Amino acid sequence: MNSSDFLIIGGGIVGTTISIELRRRYPKSTIAILEKENQLGSHSSTNNSGVIHSGIYYDPDSVKARVCKIGAEKMIDFHEEHNLPLKKLGKILVCTNHDQVSQIDLLLDRAKKNKIEAYEINYEKLKEMEPEVNSIGGRGIYVPITSVGSPKAVMDTINKILLDKNIKIFTNTEIKDKCGPSQVLSKDGSKFNYGFLINTSGSYSDVISNKFDVGQEYTMLPFRGLYWELSNKSGINLNHLIYPVPDLRFPFLGIHTTSSIDGKVYLGPTASFGFGREHYRGTSGINLLDTLNNLKYSGMQFIRNHDGFRNLALQEIFRLSKVGFAKEARKILPNLKYNMLSPSSKAGIRAQIFDKSKGRLVNDFLAVKRDNSLHILNSISPAWTCSFEMSKFICSEYMEA
Ligand SMILES: Cc1cc2nc3c(=O)[nH]c(=O)nc-3n(C[C@H](O)[C@H](O)[C@H](O)COP(=O)(O)OP(=O)(O)OC[C@H]3O[C@@H](n4cnc5c(N)ncnc54)[C@H](O)[C@@H]3O)c2cc1C
């Protein structure tokens, strides 16, 4: 029988950084991570854009705003301390329709409130910084801190740190059920006892939390994030990351460019309907129950049209075709041609929580504590950026007496 003071279900960036924070606070405790795959970080934590976000978007009262600025600084420090590939490119936000022009003021106000360095730029400055980029109305925002890091290298480095800090890692260990007041059961029949359990199982966090009678009002709606690759012969050279001003009612950022550390430029990711919690591409990972659940709640939102969801859904359907995607991307890169885009194998699953009682997608991070268990239910973007600071926040808010 395995026993530990702290037991973490899910070895992504959130579970692993929490375990490092716990080790810092409780040097003598026993800590174990249970991961269903054969290595840590096999899902969102390595299948993402690797953008270290500034925190400019978030409502100043949100947890995201509270942890993103410092989280980004810590993630950049982590890359530098461990010599991991990092590109400090900065981000430029541009308008792709007239409604977004007034949103520039809101974002500048949020930047000020969240204490993030950001500058308004006019058409001349935009063309000087990015000759290939367009902004309707000529207004844009430059955010210097936004960078691109290396999710895979971060995960590999964390793996070594965990071993060094005597944190036990059980891979190929999928938790199926709770089988006692402080005990869980894995698929192969092993039992794990714990003093305190933390559920950081990403796209399965609702399934696990329900075993603890927690979070029945929430359900997971998987959205697929798909990318296209910009041909290196396109002649479109970008100096920064280019993003549209997002619709702040939703936790998605719109089609943007990501100049990754491998030298490639990607466009995306989409927020396409997911047919399963692990439905990355093709038919692999399709799950009937997940599909029906997603259809039910996405359909409900479509009919009710909360926050203009119908428009978002229609846009995403349109972006599924290459023609539709290219048309959308051309709003930021007017010289982009259809044949400059090639399909990319890069894809991720956005583990998006839906609040059934409110009929809305949850925008902020969400954690629920019950007895000796804590459930992190909505570790959506920018949880990778925030992870080191988010872990500190979680331990202080939920785990100190
Ligand atoms: C397309 C895309 C692009 C993104 N881009 C960015 C970005 O640029 N910047 C940013 O900051 N964030 C980004 N994000 C968000 C970021 O990737 C996630 O917020 C973050 O990785 C969440 O980490 P996690 O540890 O909660 O989840 P995960 O990495 O998914 O980890 C959960 C782990 O739990 C394991 N698990 C699940 N069920 C069980 C079980 N029953 N038993 C044992 N183990 C289990 C899984 O195998 C998995 O390893 C992006 C996300 C997507 C999908």
The ligand as a MOL file (V3000), in Angstrom:
LIG
                    3D

  0  0  0     0  0            999 V3000
M  V30 BEGIN CTAB
M  V30 COUNTS 53 58 0 0 0
M  V30 BEGIN ATOM
M  V30 1 C -4.1210 24.7790 -27.9010 0
M  V30 2 C -3.6950 25.3310 -26.5800 0
M  V30 3 C -2.8160 26.4290 -26.5370 0
M  V30 4 C -2.4410 26.9620 -25.3070 0
M  V30 5 N -1.5270 27.9660 -25.2750 0
M  V30 6 C -1.1100 28.4500 -24.0950 0
M  V30 7 C -0.1220 29.4680 -24.0540 0
M  V30 8 O 0.4080 29.8800 -25.0770 0
M  V30 9 N 0.2440 29.9550 -22.8330 0
M  V30 10 C -0.3180 29.4920 -21.6720 0
M  V30 11 O 0.0280 29.9980 -20.6150 0
M  V30 12 N -1.2490 28.5170 -21.6800 0
M  V30 13 C -1.6360 27.9810 -22.8710 0
M  V30 14 N -2.5570 26.9680 -22.9010 0
M  V30 15 C -3.1130 26.4830 -21.6440 0
M  V30 16 C -2.1650 25.5280 -20.9320 0
M  V30 17 O -1.6050 24.6030 -21.8200 0
M  V30 18 C -2.9280 24.8120 -19.8140 0
M  V30 19 O -3.5670 25.7990 -19.0650 0
M  V30 20 C -2.0360 23.9970 -18.8970 0
M  V30 21 O -1.1770 23.1820 -19.6270 0
M  V30 22 C -2.9000 23.1660 -17.9530 0
M  V30 23 O -2.0660 22.3160 -17.2440 0
M  V30 24 P -2.6560 21.1300 -16.3760 0
M  V30 25 O -1.5270 20.5840 -15.5950 0
M  V30 26 O -3.8450 21.6110 -15.6290 0
M  V30 27 O -3.2430 20.0950 -17.4380 0
M  V30 28 P -2.5400 18.8790 -18.2390 0
M  V30 29 O -1.2340 19.2650 -18.8050 0
M  V30 30 O -3.5590 18.3730 -19.1990 0
M  V30 31 O -2.2660 17.8110 -17.1020 0
M  V30 32 C -3.2590 16.9900 -16.5530 0
M  V30 33 C -2.6380 15.6360 -16.3940 0
M  V30 34 O -3.5310 14.7940 -15.6690 0
M  V30 35 C -3.3900 13.4860 -16.1820 0
M  V30 36 N -4.5930 12.7370 -15.8030 0
M  V30 37 C -5.8500 12.9390 -16.2490 0
M  V30 38 N -6.6900 12.0790 -15.6590 0
M  V30 39 C -5.9520 11.3090 -14.8200 0
M  V30 40 C -6.2720 10.2310 -13.9390 0
M  V30 41 N -7.5240 9.7680 -13.7980 0
M  V30 42 N -5.2530 9.6770 -13.2210 0
M  V30 43 C -3.9770 10.1130 -13.3530 0
M  V30 44 N -3.6350 11.1070 -14.1900 0
M  V30 45 C -4.6150 11.7300 -14.9080 0
M  V30 46 C -3.2380 13.7100 -17.6750 0
M  V30 47 O -2.6550 12.5910 -18.3280 0
M  V30 48 C -2.3610 14.9450 -17.7150 0
M  V30 49 O -0.9810 14.6410 -17.8130 0
M  V30 50 C -2.9510 26.4110 -24.1100 0
M  V30 51 C -3.8200 25.3110 -24.1580 0
M  V30 52 C -4.1700 24.7620 -25.3750 0
M  V30 53 C -5.0580 23.5660 -25.4050 0
M  V30 END ATOM
M  V30 BEGIN BOND
M  V30 1 1 1 2
M  V30 2 1 2 3
M  V30 3 2 2 52
M  V30 4 2 3 4
M  V30 5 1 4 5
M  V30 6 1 4 50
M  V30 7 2 5 6
M  V30 8 1 6 7
M  V30 9 1 6 13
M  V30 10 2 7 8
M  V30 11 1 7 9
M  V30 12 1 9 10
M  V30 13 2 10 11
M  V30 14 1 10 12
M  V30 15 2 12 13
M  V30 16 1 13 14
M  V30 17 1 14 15
M  V30 18 1 14 50
M  V30 19 1 15 16
M  V30 20 1 16 17
M  V30 21 1 16 18
M  V30 22 1 18 19
M  V30 23 1 18 20
M  V30 24 1 20 21
M  V30 25 1 20 22
M  V30 26 1 22 23
M  V30 27 1 23 24
M  V30 28 2 24 25
M  V30 29 1 24 26
M  V30 30 1 24 27
M  V30 31 1 27 28
M  V30 32 2 28 29
M  V30 33 1 28 30
M  V30 34 1 28 31
M  V30 35 1 31 32
M  V30 36 1 32 33
M  V30 37 1 33 34
M  V30 38 1 33 48
M  V30 39 1 34 35
M  V30 40 1 35 36
M  V30 41 1 35 46
M  V30 42 1 36 37
M  V30 43 1 36 45
M  V30 44 2 37 38
M  V30 45 1 38 39
M  V30 46 1 39 40
M  V30 47 2 39 45
M  V30 48 1 40 41
M  V30 49 2 40 42
M  V30 50 1 42 43
M  V30 51 2 43 44
M  V30 52 1 44 45
M  V30 53 1 46 47
M  V30 54 1 46 48
M  V30 55 1 48 49
M  V30 56 2 50 51
M  V30 57 1 51 52
M  V30 58 1 52 53
M  V30 END BOND
M  V30 END CTAB
M  END
